[in-house]
């Protein structure tokens, strides 16, 4: 699935800076943020796929 997020150039630069500081990709940062917000709302994240 692909999700599009609209952000200003300044917001995108900030997100990239945060992801870089954590040494993760922007996609991973978004996944983590969504999982954290879901947990805050009491909605469990789906299980991560298991590598073969």
HUCORVEN-V608206 format. One record per residue. PHI is phi in degrees with one decimal (999 if undefined). PSI is psi in radians with two decimals (999 if undefined). Layout:
phi:PHI psi:PSI
phi:PHI psi:PSI
This chain:
phi:999 psi:2.50
phi:-116.8 psi:2.36
phi:-120.6 psi:2.35
phi:-105.0 psi:2.27
phi:-118.7 psi:2.21
phi:-87.1 psi:2.28
phi:-147.5 psi:2.61
phi:-71.6 psi:2.82
phi:-56.5 psi:-0.62
phi:-67.7 psi:-0.72
phi:-64.8 psi:-0.76
phi:-61.1 psi:-0.75
phi:-61.4 psi:-0.69
phi:-65.6 psi:-0.79
phi:-60.7 psi:-0.76
phi:-63.9 psi:-0.65
phi:-64.1 psi:-0.77
phi:-63.4 psi:-0.81
phi:-60.8 psi:-0.75
phi:-63.0 psi:-0.73
phi:-61.9 psi:-0.55
phi:-90.5 psi:-0.04
phi:56.9 psi:0.80
phi:-132.0 psi:2.93
phi:-80.3 psi:2.85
phi:-61.5 psi:-0.69
phi:-60.2 psi:-0.75
phi:-65.0 psi:-0.67
phi:-61.9 psi:-0.76
phi:-63.9 psi:-0.79
phi:-58.0 psi:-0.80
phi:-62.3 psi:-0.76
phi:-62.8 psi:-0.74
phi:-66.3 psi:-0.73
phi:-62.9 psi:-0.71
phi:-64.4 psi:-0.79
phi:-66.2 psi:-0.69
phi:-61.4 psi:-0.77
phi:-62.7 psi:-0.69
phi:-60.8 psi:-0.59
phi:-87.8 psi:-0.02
phi:82.5 psi:0.36
phi:-108.5 psi:1.91
phi:-68.7 psi:2.54
phi:-74.2 psi:2.62
phi:-66.1 psi:2.73
phi:-64.3 psi:2.47
phi:-69.5 psi:2.52
phi:-64.2 psi:2.57
phi:-95.1 psi:2.25
phi:-68.8 psi:2.46
phi:-78.9 psi:999
